[in-house]
Amino acid sequence: MEKRKRKLLTGVAAVSAGAAAMGTGICLMAKKLIDIAMDRDGVKPSPNSEKVRNKLCGFSNEDGFIDKLEEGAVKLAAVDTELVETVSNDGTKLTGHLYTCDDPKRLIIAVHGWRSTWNRDFGLAADFWFKNNCNVLFIEQRCQGESGGEYIGFGLLERYDCKAWTEWAHEKYEGKLPIYLDGVSMGATTVLMAAGLNLPDSVHGIIADCGFTSPHAIWKHVAENHMHLKYGPIKGVADAICRQKIQMVSDEHSTVDALKGNKIPVLFAHGTDDPFVPVEMTYENYKACTAPKRLVIVPGAAHGLSFYVEKERYAEELLKFWSDHDKK
């Protein structure tokens, strides 16, 4: 009897130790994932960084796309712009690059994606804006580039930064120049979440290309579909770390929440072959939006490549959108 009891207690201890080890493993894994997602220095540059990014986004160089992307980034970085600054609601210093044309019809506030740059994400689209009488404010999102901030907020923090830029632009142009928020990937999530805030009435429209619905939604998608991890056991720890960093949890707010009461017109765009942000998230956003809206779905386009794959159609949609909303 004593022998059986000792075996049982040994078994219980082994299970408890295993569970503790598993719990520790989950905590360490969650911390690593959230540090990579949110910390300024969470990703260390390496020779494989760009390859991993291209694979995650579905980029291929079969038709020379990656080469064109890099050429566009270099070309845009060389364009004459004015370095400008503003401050967000929490005191974070924000940096932008303002391109000014001779006879502006509107101002585009261009918002890049996660761990990207303004010239990389808009290098292929900038010429179209320039040729169509747009002043363009290319912002650097918080915790990226020259902007301040310790953590990337996946739209939860950046929506307030976006509001600060609209107020800066409204004041600069005395409310006389129509403002459009144009974001790609996390930039799209940022501008859509900003739609739920009290923006100046000079903001006439929003263009959101391949935005995700919330930090929780994109973290779950990447963990399960790219890393082949079960996100359920990780979520609690991930949210605890997220709250520690930015005083919010990953599903505290979403684009769907913001769009339910939105009155600013929105043009949604997304490619059907986006492996990073599933196109279903844009359908969710479109369905939730209560303002005038347009939907551009591009067959075969990977992450953020709708303008590249169907440039003429995308350009037509933008021109129509501006024509409809330049004057309120």
N, C-alpha and C positions, 0 to 999 in steps of 0.2 A: 504493500500500500504506500509506504514512504517513498519507495523507488519510483512508483507511478506518479506520485505527487511532485517529486523533484523534476521528473521529465516534463510534467505539465507546466511547472513554474519556469523551467528553462525555455520551453517553447513560447510561453507568454512573453518572457524577457526578450527573446529573439525577434518576435513579431513587433514588440514595442520599439526595439532598437532599429528594426527595419523601417518602421513607420516614421520614426524620428529622423532617420537618414533621408528617407524620401521627402519628408517635410523640409529638411534643410536644403535638399537638392532643388526643390520647387522654389524656395525662397531665393536661392542663389541664381537660378535661371531667370526668375522674374526680375530680380534686380539688374542682371546683365542686360536683359531685353529693354527695360525701361531706361536704363542709363544710355544705351545705344540710341533709343528713340528720342530722348529728351535733353541730354546733357550737351553743352556746347562742345566739349572734347570727348563725347561718347563714342565717336568713330575715329579710329586712328588711320590716317592715309596709308595705303599700301599699294603695291603694283597691281593687286587684284580688285581694288575697290571699284574702279570704273567698270570692270567686267561684270562684277556682281550686280551693280546698279543697272547696267544695260540688260542683263538677263531678267532682273526683277521687273523692269518696265516693258520687256518684250522688244527691245531695240535690236536691230540687225543691220549689218553693214553690207548686206547682199546687193542693195541698190545704191550703196554709197551714203546711206542716211547718216551714219555716225560721223563720217567725214564732213558732211554738210552741216550737221549740228555744231561741230567744233568750229568750222569756218564762220558760221553765223554768229557764234559767241564772240569770236575774236573781232569780227567786223563791228558788232554792236558796242563792244567795250571801247572801240576806238572813236565812236561817235562823240561829237562835242556836246557834253551835258554839264549842267550846273550841280555841284554838290550841295544838297539842302538837308536840313535837319528839323525834327520836331521832337516833342516829348510825349510819351503815352500817359495814361491815367495813373500808372504806378511810379512815374518818374523815370522810366526807361528811355534812354536816348535812342532815337530812331534816325537812320540815314537813308537818303534817297538820291536819285540822279534824275534831274529834270531836263528833258529835251523840249526845246521851244521852236515852233515853226513861225513863219511870217504872218500867216492869216489863220489862226486856230479857230476851228469850229467846235471843238470839244477837248476835254482833258481825259486821258486814260490813266488811271492809277493801276499799274501793272504789278501783280503780286505773285512772286515765284513760289515754287514748291519746297518740300522738305529736303533739307541739306543740299539745296541747289543754289543757283545764283541768278540774278536778274538778267544778265547777258546770255546765259546758257538757255534759260527757259523761253526767252523772247527773241532770240537771235534770228529765228526764221519768220517771225511775224512782224517785227519792228518796221521793216520797209513799207509794209502795207499801211500801217498807221501813219507813218511819216508822209506817204504819198496822198493820204486822204485827210490832210489838214488837222492832224491830231497833235496837240501837245501831249507828252507822255511823261508821267512820273514813275520811274522804275524804283520801287522801294526795295530795301533790304530787310527781310523779316527779322524780328528780334532773335537774338542768340545766333545769328548768321551774318556773315560778312562783317561790315563795320558797325552794325547796330548793336546796342547793348543787350543785356539780359543773360541770365545763367541757363535758362531752360526753354526748350521749344514746347509750345503749348498745344500744338495740333489744332489751332483755331480758337481754343478756349481763352487764351490770353491775347492772341493776335487780332481778334475781332475788335478789341478796344484800340489797338494800334492803328487798325484800318480806319476806325472812327476819328482818331486823332489826325490822320492824314487828310481825311475829307474836310475836317474843320480848318486845317492849314490851307488847303486848296481853296475852300470857300472864301476864306479871308483874303488870300492872295489875289484872287480874281473877282473879288467883291460880289460873288454870287452870280456873275454874268456869264460864266462859261459852264456849259453842261459837263458834269462829271460822270464818268463811267468807271466802275470797279471791274477789273478784268483779272481773274485768277486762274491758275492752272494747278491741278493736284491739291496739295495742302493749301495753296493760294486760293483755290476755288472754294475750299471749305471755309477759309478765313473770310472771304467776301460774302459768302452766303450766311455765315453766322453774324457778320456785321449788319446784315439786313434786318436783324431783330433789334437793333439799337436805334436810338433817335438820331438819324443822320441828317445833315443839312439838306434843305430842299433843292439845292443845286445838284444833288446826286440824282441823275435821271435814269440810270439803269445799271444792271449787273450782268457780266458775262462770266459764267462758271464752267470751266472745262475740266472734266473728269475729277470732280470733288468727291471725297468720302463723306459719310454722314456724321461720324463722331470718332474721337480717338479710340473708344472701345471697339467700334465696328471695324476699323482698319487694323488695329492690333490683333483682333481675333482672326480676321481674314488672313493676314500675313503669317501668324503663328500656325494656323491650321493648314493653310494651302501651300505655303512656301517652306515652312520649317517642320511640318508634319508633327506638330505638338498639339495635345489637347489643351485648349485655352481655359476651360472651366476651372481646373485646379490652380491655374496661374492668376486668374483675374483678381481674386481677393488681395493677394500680395501686391500685384501690380497696381491696384487702386490705392492701397495703403502708401506705396512709394510715391505714386503720382500726387496724392494729397499732401504728402510731406514736402514735395518739391513746389507745387503751385497752388496748394490749398483748395484743390478741386479733384474730383474723381473723373475717370475717363468717360462715363456716360451721364455726367451731370448736365450736359447741354449738347444739343445736336443741331445740324442744319435743318432737320425736319421741324424741330421746336421753333427755330428762328423764322422759318418760312411760313408757318401757319398764320401769322398775323402780318406778314409782309405786304407792303403796298408799292414797292419799287419793282418795275418790270425786270424780268430775268430772261436771259438767253442761256439755255443749258446746252452743253455739247459733251459728247463722249464717243469713244470708239468701241466697237463691239468686241475687239480682240485685246482688251486691256487686261493684262494678268495681275496688275498691281492693285488697281481700284476697280472692282467689278461694275459693269455698266448698270446693274440693277440698283446701285446706290443713286445714280442720277435719276432713274425712274422714280425712286422713292422721293427724291427732292422735288422733282417736277410735279408729282401727285400732290405733295404737301403745299406747294406754293399757291398762295391766294391772290397774287398780283398777276397782271398780264404776263404771259410767258410764251416762249418758243422753245422747241426741242430739235436739236440737230444730232442725229445718231449716224455715225460714219462706219459702214461695214468694213471690216478688216483693219481698222486703225488700232494700233497699240496705245500705250499710255501717253497721253498728251500729244498724239500725232494726228488728230483730226484735221487740223489746218494743213498739215503737210500732205496727207493722203488725198483730201478733197478740197484743195485750196480755192478753186473757183466757187464751189457751192458755199463753203464756209464764208468766203469774202462777201458773196451776195447776201447771205443771212445777216452778216454784220452791218452792211450798208443799209439794209432794210430796217434793222433794229435801230440804228442811229437816226435814220430818216423819220421813223415813227415816234422817237422819243427825244430828239434834240430840243424840240419845243414842247413845253408842257401845256 
